[in-house]
Amino acid sequence: MTIKWRSGPRRSLWGVPDYRNLWMSQTTSLFGTSITLLALPLVALFLLDASPFEVGVLWAVEYLPILLIGLPVGVWVERLPLRAVMAGADAMRAVALLAVPAALVMDVLTMPVLYVVAFLIGLGTLFYDVAQLSILPALVAEDRLVDANGKLELSRSVSQIGSPAVGGLMVQLLTAPLAVLVDAVTYLSSAYFVLRIRKPPPVDRPAARNSLSQDIREGVRFVFRHPLVRPLLLCATLAELASAIILALQVVYATDVLFMSPAVIGVALAAGNGGGVLGALVAEPFARRFGTGTAFVVSIVLFAVGSAILPMSIGPVTFASGMFVAYLGAFIFNVLQVSLCQAVTPPHLLGRMNSVFRFATWGVMPLGAAGGGLLVDHLGLTGVFWIAAGLGALAVLPPLLSAIPKLRDVVSHHEPAAETPVD
């Protein structure tokens, strides 16, 4: 079955209550998470006198659940009600964050406590993300998946620009522990919107339930044998590895190589993140106009070009330009990749497909960040950024050598979901 792009005016997705509630859930969650990304390290630095190494471990611990249970999560999500998984994940993250001010009041706040909090946040985020990606195809018609994912990615890109500034202001006004408390409230709000989503239709699954290992192998086989999903996974993994190197070292590079002040770095990074906003906005119209395959190739080429601009930067303008182009390509790719994979994956395999993607793409982030840091002593910052650019260039190859460039529309294996309009 091939889903053709519809022409003419279409009803806005804001008129679909289930999708609107999902968007509100993710948006409030992203806003809170951006606060925590700033507040938790500040709690460690100013209240516990943590070393840079301990702060680095705090960041890495949040990704530990992906490496430990990233693949089984997909099976568990498929066996449980998706709304319950998402609401439970939000509740877990809220309780974990509430432990920070509570431990501070009881004078038992330590770095091990923060490590546990970070681990639980990462665990909740993993479950929420896999479930959210799996529930979306049941809430909107399939020819609206690119539009729906574009709006969700737009929230992510806007939060990356605005939330750090808001989070910094909140930490300044409320102190870091109280800012963490605000984040806990955002997760509870996210759970509220999740519970407002009507129960999705049941998914047809095999009558006989396989073992956990059999289900995991089935999901991995599907991803690596599918002619469209496999090259997208390889491409996304290489791009995330490059991104991890850049994100871990971007501030150090801007400071030590380009001699930028903190204020100028903030402006440059905000301008660079603007590429993500533009990418989320143009992904659907661009794919509709030029075809899905062409949009995929252009998006990853943009990411590779932006990554290559960074080690050639001579100042704030070129640095911000490189980040802008890289984010532009990355967000167009993310919108299209998630939509295509959702469309071609049978409903009973959505959780496993999403968990394989998360295991691969998020799992390489600590590796990229740590590896990039270790290589700085041998290659210098510019040399390490050229490695990231090389990985970005390699990411072009898997989709380019597959059937993806020939795609005009999105190919699906199941019937579109029925959207429920506002009464």
Disulfide bonds with the S-S distance in Angstrom:
none
